[in-house]
């Protein structure tokens, strides 16, 4: 079955989505090519089909932007990556809406307290923005740190979640 590609108009811009049935494989604010480039070879070989919406995933994103910040927790995800990145992404998904976590705490929660730089790299390599909430990871002391799509979008998301 071909992977589904869709776009979702959100308050922070057009979200590009790619999914395998109801498992989200990628979400970004840049372009579909970047989503495809981040797939595993196995997923890429399934081919692609553009759709107007992806059942369940599109609805849960709508609920999130309508104010139910926990709605995105209902979206299943999968992305390729090294073991530490996988552990960091899993730890990111445990950060509740309305809360933030430091890069140091993320490294600790991912099982490698000394791997603070690797925690930052896991955020940067995250192919499923928003749903794997790398925007909830901040610098020690509370400064926002970086965000691939610009600090204004990170700040908007954190304000939407009442974390700022």
N, C-alpha and C positions, 0 to 999 in steps of 0.2 A: 504494500500500500504506500502510495506517495506521501511525502511529508507535506503538511499544509503550511502555506505562507499567507499571512494576513497583515493588515495594518489596523491600528486602533488610534483614533484621534483622542488625545488626552490633554489635560490642562498644561502639561509640560512639553507637548509636541507630539508628533506622530510616532507611535511605538510600532516597530517592525517585529513581527512574531513568526516563529517557526516551531511547528509541533509535529510529533509523531502520535497520531490519534489524540489522546488527551494528556500527553506528556510534553511539557514545554521544553524545547531544546535550546531556544535562544530568544532574547528580547533585547532590542537596542533602540537607540534614538538616532542612529547614523544611517545605515543602509543594509539592504538585504544581502548584498555580496559579503559583507562582514559576518553576517549570521551564517551563511553557507560555509564560509572559510573556517568557522569555528567548530564545524561538525566533525564527528568521527567519520572515517572512511565508510564504515558500514551504514551509517545513517545517510550520508551523502549519496550513496549508490541507490537509495530508494527512490530518488527522483523527487520532483516538486509539483505541487498543484496550488495555484492561487485561489483563495476562498475569501468570501466577504467577512466571515467570522469563524472562529474556532470554538465549537461547542464547549461549554463549561468555562474554559479559560477566558474568553472574551467577556462572559457574564461576570466572572469573579473580578476581573480588572475593572469593569464598570462599577461593581459594588465597592471596590477599594476607593476609586475616585469619588464616589458618592458619599464616602465617609466611614465605611466599614473597613477600617485599616487591617483587620485580621483576615479579611476575605482572601488575600493572596496566599495565606497559609494552606488553603485548599487546593492549590495548584501543584501538581506533581511535576518534578523537573529531572533532567538528566543532561550532563555535559561531560565531555572527556577532560581529563586532567591528571596530574601527578597525585600521589597519595596525600601529600600535605595540602594541596589545593582542595582536594575532595573533603578533607577533614575541616578545612577553613570554611568552605561553602556550607557544609552541614552545620557548623557552629554559627554562621551568619543567620541561617534560617531559624535558629533558636532565639535570636534577639527579637524580643517582642516589639510590636509597633508602639511608638511613644517612648522608646528607650534607645540609648546609644551605647556603644562599646568601644573601648580604645583598641588600637592596633595591637598593643601589648597584651591586652586581655583576650583578644581574638586568638593570638598565637598560643596563649596559655590554654584556652578552651579547645583549640585544635590539637593539643597534646605536645606542643613544642614551645615552651615559654621563651626560649632564646631566639625564636624564629620571627622576630617582629618584622623584619624586612620582607620575609617570605609571606607574611600575612598581608602586607601591603601589595605584594605581587599578586596574591590570590584575588584581592579586590580588583586590581587592574585587569586581570585575565578573565574575570567573571563574565560569561557570555549571556547570563540571564539576569540583566539589570532589573531592579525593582523587586522581582519575586525572590531572588537570592539577594537579600537587601544589603548590598555593600554600601549603600548610602547611609546606613546606620552605624558605620564604623568611622570613628573620629580619632584625632590625635589625643594623646594623654594631655589632660588639662582642658579638653573640650573644644579646641579649635577644629574646624571642619575637616582640614586635610584636603585631599584631592578628590576629584570625581571626573570620570572620563567625559561626561557630558556637560561639564561646567558647574562651578560652585553654586550658581543661581538655581539650577535644577535640584541639586542636593539640598540646598536650603529650603526650597519650596516643598520637597518631599518630607523633610523633617518637621517643617511647620504644619503641614497637612496631618502629620501623625502626632502633633502636639509634643514633639521632642525638643523643640526650641521655644 
